[in-house]
Amino acid sequence: METRALKPIQVGAAKSDLDLGILRDDNGDNISGLNPSYCEMTGIYWAWKNDTASETIGFFHYRRYLDFRPDILRATNNVGMIDYPALDSAFLEEFGLTEANIRAQMDGADMIVPEPFDVRGVGSPSLRKHYETAPHHHIKDLDRAGQIIADLSPECAPFFDQMMDGHALYPNNMFVFRRPVFERYCAWIFPILARLESEIDTSAYNWQESRAVGYIAERLFTVFLLTEKARDQNLKVKEFRRILVAMTAPEPSEPTLPDTDLRVMTVVASSDSAYVPHLAALIVSVFRSTRPDVYVDFIVLDGGLTKGQRKLVQSLARLRDAAAISFVDMRFKHLHTPVHSYFARATFFRLSLPDILEKREQILFLDTDMVVIDDLWDVASVDLEGALVAATPDLVMRAFSEMGVRSLDQTGGLTSKDYLANYLGMGESGHAYFQAGLLVMDLAAMRAEKLSERLIADLAGNTYWFLDQDVLNKNLLGRVKLLDNRYNVVWMDNLHASALGGSDHLLYTDASQDPAVVHFAGIGKPWLNLLNPYSHYYWQHLRETPFYETILFQHMDRCYGVTTEAVKPRRSAVVRGVLRVAVKLWQALPNAVKVRIWPLAVKIKAALT
């Protein structure tokens, strides 16, 4: 939403793969790369250093704004904010966020700031106690900020103490300042924040705790206002209510229902731009395996495909008469949910399905790194018998439990058994942990329980080893129908497979000998290496897509080093010799050894090339 008065800016752009097509905070003099700790302050810094012409400068959030119509009586929530559903066409006029009205409200004023938030309303006697008891905050960091203020700006130290002992917080780093006030604010706060960042240790913090500098900047804003008011008794300050907008991005829209007399199987997969070739192979496999009297309603949760990629994927519809491929734009979903390891943001999209596909009741979700071998109609239409989802047991996690594999350090480095029992709260039911690559989902029942909201909040507020899969297992315990493992065959090397107990090993062996769906989870991905014995299923279906040659040549280069000199700069004779020897040694190694040293091999290859 851009007007002459409101200029959207993408903060933390230097750390993002997304280009929102708006002003960015990573050009000119900037600290965009500090956004994970500085939060919105990187945008304020950019305006300070790069917008030198504006006489009045303000800053709002993508969801939080100030109400520039203070004369209108409005209801507020328990933290003093006006709840508003979405950034619709009426928003600007409703709250006076037009250039003319903002100018009128600033006439004669030096600053407009939020109405102070009284922390006693949420049970805290002071701002110190409020910060000390807030989740993901560490009081020692805020105390350190006070010591830095006493050193750099001793005249402000009494106002820091006043803020800490008081109960009024000017929240959210939101304001509209005249240029002189804005200059004083930035010149004062950014040296404090820079020193604070260098002096607090966040190495053991999770991603939310690591936002400490941004959290503290919000408190220092209050110190600045107290100082300014004391410095100039004639300062003209207006205090406006805050607005909280529930939805700021275009909501994904559900594709129309198929117009057909055939039975319909809705299949959903998520993909970003990098995974499009594998998505295409999955689509081909579904089209080729599904019985002819079933209409395949294939929906792609699009996490950033280009127009050209969409056209190429859409062209696959020619392979089957009784089928359609449609897309749901998910580019603006889960932008702030952190990922780790090899996970991509698109893996979270399945959590939103009950709310997005409101007209569909039961669907089949497939991970994009799968290929389907057998007809899945019977699975997709299975009677869930009161369960919310159906899925296969996770035999890899069972092997991990037997081997004592430990979870992420951020989750306590627990053994797999302890992680399932205690961290996920599964107790003695850890054996019920399921693999979420194939899910039959009762969307109607999940909607009735408003499950998406709970799952997404849990994922956003906590750290998990296997992200949304863990969240699903935690929240759906006892409400999952387990399927035959042949519907989600994940290859394991001998080291892991041999760790399985007798009955589990039999499940794995039986499923592996007759797979209905192959899942290329973990490191055995056919387009990356030669490890997976089921790779031929992938190449069989990729061959019918427009991406076959590209992925094939990339694969050959990665595995055999055959890229021509016209494509890559010529390497030295020594490096070429070392690479030839390394490739031969790699090809001679047993798969079990390759699996164990794969991360090291990748690093060595990267160093040599």
PyMOL commands that set and color helices and strands:
alter all, ss='L'
color gray80, all
select helices_A, chain A and resi 13-15+32-38+41-50+91-94+99-106+119-122+127-133+139-152+154-165+179-199+209-231+273-289+307-319+345-356+377-380+395-403+409-411+416-423+427-432+443-448+451-461+467-475+485-487+494-497+502-513+535-542+548-560+573-588+591-608
alter helices_A, ss='H'
color red, helices_A
select strands_A, chain A and resi 9-10+23-24+56-59+64-66+81-86+111-114+117-118+168-169+175-178+237-240+242-247+263-271+294-302+323-329+362-366+370-372+389-393+434-442+480-482+489-490+517-519
alter strands_A, ss='S'
color yellow, strands_A
deselect
rebuild
show_as cartoon
